[in-house]
């Protein structure tokens, strides 16, 4: 399965957020999209999710156009956005049960998937606590579990570690990389924090709504040097 972006262009009045952006994401790996604030990463995710209407270009999933009304295709995707999507007054379990219900899952299937997913993400021990009593890292893991509750084939993460301390960031990164290796998950991960990534992750650097580099991350020093050079040279 492939997720293809073909010449997406999007403007917010006079500001060009995406400029004929094209890329093909490959299944079974993490594709990291790096770029400073305003590079176009969040706009790209909102267009894929159907949260904002497309102005120009096309999004294809396995050769079929992806629209917000394409429920079967959209169901193959799970999203974690920067903005929290949990009900802070309800427990983590209640939040996940509600999300499963939105996908038409039975109670038995929901409970089984909650148990499996939360064990993988190391948040099964906090499910009975209200979300507003959890740490930032615990909340984020439940947000990821919410995105995975219907067992999508693609997980799209938009700056999931914003506001987390370094230990929480590293644990979240380790959990997601383990899921890709063990569960054959496909991940598109927008970030501007280079230490979340591993050498085998595919890398795309965005700046000004365009692609500046595509390849693989390499060592931490290589990644940081490449990112700094690309952003600085187009600043």
NORUR-V651104 format. One record per backbone hydrogen bond with DSSP energy under -1.0 kcal/mol. NH is the residue of the N-H (numbers start at 1). CO is the residue of the C=O. If there is no record, write none. Layout:
# NORUR-V651104
NH|CO / NH|CO
This chain:
# NORUR-V651104
3|25 / 4|60 / 5|23 / 6|58 / 8|21 / 9|56 / 10|18 / 12|15 / 15|12 / 17|10 / 18|10 / 19|209 / 21|8 / 23|5 / 25|3 / 31|187 / 32|202 / 33|189 / 34|204 / 39|36 / 44|40 / 45|41 / 46|42 / 47|43 / 48|44 / 49|45 / 51|46 / 52|46 / 58|6 / 60|4 / 61|64 / 62|2 / 64|61 / 66|59 / 70|67 / 71|69 / 74|70 / 75|71 / 76|73 / 77|74 / 78|154 / 80|156 / 90|87 / 92|129 / 93|127 / 95|91 / 96|92 / 97|93 / 98|94 / 99|95 / 100|96 / 101|97 / 102|98 / 104|101 / 105|100 / 110|106 / 111|107 / 112|108 / 113|109 / 114|110 / 115|111 / 116|112 / 117|113 / 118|114 / 119|115 / 120|116 / 121|117 / 123|118 / 126|123 / 129|126 / 131|90 / 132|88 / 133|130 / 134|131 / 139|135 / 140|136 / 141|137 / 142|138 / 143|139 / 144|140 / 145|141 / 146|142 / 147|143 / 148|144 / 151|148 / 153|76 / 154|76 / 155|186 / 156|78 / 157|188 / 158|80 / 159|190 / 162|159 / 164|161 / 169|165 / 170|166 / 171|167 / 172|168 / 173|169 / 174|170 / 175|171 / 176|172 / 177|173 / 178|174 / 179|175 / 180|176 / 181|177 / 182|178 / 183|179 / 186|153 / 187|29 / 188|155 / 189|31 / 190|157 / 191|33 / 196|193 / 197|194 / 201|198 / 202|30 / 203|215 / 204|32 / 205|213 / 206|34 / 207|210 / 209|39 / 210|207 / 212|205 / 213|205 / 215|203 / 217|201 / 218|199 / 223|219 / 224|220 / 225|221 / 226|222 / 227|223 / 228|224 / 229|225 / 230|226 / 231|227 / 232|228 / 233|229 / 235|232
